[in-house]
Amino acid sequence: MDIDAIEKKLEQTAKPKKSLSKQYGVMGLCLGQELHSRLKNYAFKKNIKMATLIKELLVAYLDEKESHDRQLKKEMDNT
């Protein structure tokens, strides 16, 4: 996971014109006190929304995992 690329993308994120939560729904997360505090402090320092940070991290994680899975499948198919 490229932390610098994620941070750069977060800086470029503009406010959406439409609320995506109305179209796709909202998901609650139970982070616990320590993780919520860390997330809140980091988001505040970087002047970003916590939800934006979570979304970018999730996208980066899924992109990396799916790429890895495709590579493994390709290797298995070649054997």
C-alpha positions as CSV (number, residue, x, y, z in Angstrom):
1,M,0.0,0.0,0.0
2,D,1.5,3.3,-1.1
3,I,0.8,5.6,1.8
4,D,2.2,8.7,0.0
5,A,0.0,8.1,-3.0
6,I,-3.1,7.8,-0.7
7,E,-2.2,11.0,1.1
8,K,-1.7,12.8,-2.3
9,K,-5.1,11.6,-3.5
10,L,-6.7,12.8,-0.2
11,E,-5.3,16.2,-0.8
12,Q,-6.9,16.3,-4.3
13,T,-10.3,15.1,-3.2
14,A,-13.0,17.8,-3.8
15,K,-16.4,18.0,-2.2
16,P,-19.0,16.0,-4.2
17,K,-21.9,17.9,-5.6
18,K,-24.4,15.1,-4.7
19,S,-24.4,13.1,-1.5
20,L,-23.4,9.6,-2.4
21,S,-24.8,8.4,0.9
22,K,-28.3,9.0,-0.4
23,Q,-27.6,6.9,-3.4
24,Y,-25.5,4.1,-2.0
25,G,-26.2,4.1,1.7
26,V,-24.1,4.5,4.8
27,M,-22.1,1.9,6.7
28,G,-21.4,2.2,10.4
29,L,-18.0,1.2,11.8
30,C,-17.2,0.4,15.4
31,L,-13.6,1.5,15.8
32,G,-13.2,1.6,19.5
33,Q,-12.1,4.6,21.5
34,E,-8.3,4.5,20.7
35,L,-8.7,3.9,16.9
36,H,-11.4,6.5,16.6
37,S,-9.3,9.0,18.5
38,R,-6.3,8.4,16.3
39,L,-8.4,8.7,13.1
40,K,-10.1,11.9,14.3
41,N,-6.7,13.5,15.3
42,Y,-5.1,12.5,12.0
43,A,-8.0,13.8,9.9
44,F,-8.1,17.0,11.9
45,K,-4.3,17.6,11.4
46,K,-4.6,16.9,7.6
47,N,-7.9,18.9,7.3
48,I,-9.8,16.0,5.7
49,K,-13.0,14.1,6.6
50,M,-12.6,10.8,8.5
51,A,-14.9,9.2,5.9
52,T,-12.8,10.4,3.0
53,L,-9.7,8.9,4.6
54,I,-11.4,5.5,5.3
55,K,-12.7,5.4,1.7
56,E,-9.3,6.1,0.2
57,L,-7.7,3.5,2.4
58,L,-10.3,0.9,1.5
59,V,-9.9,1.6,-2.2
60,A,-6.2,1.3,-2.0
61,Y,-6.5,-2.0,0.0
62,L,-9.0,-3.5,-2.4
63,D,-7.0,-2.4,-5.5
64,E,-3.9,-4.0,-4.1
65,K,-5.6,-7.2,-3.0
66,E,-7.4,-7.7,-6.3
67,S,-4.2,-7.1,-8.2
68,H,-2.4,-9.6,-6.1
69,D,-5.3,-12.1,-6.6
70,R,-5.2,-11.6,-10.4
71,Q,-1.4,-12.2,-10.3
72,L,-1.8,-15.4,-8.3
73,K,-4.5,-16.7,-10.7
74,K,-2.3,-15.9,-13.7
75,E,0.6,-17.8,-12.1
76,M,-1.6,-20.8,-11.3
77,D,-3.0,-20.8,-14.8
78,N,0.6,-20.9,-16.2
79,T,1.6,-24.0,-14.2
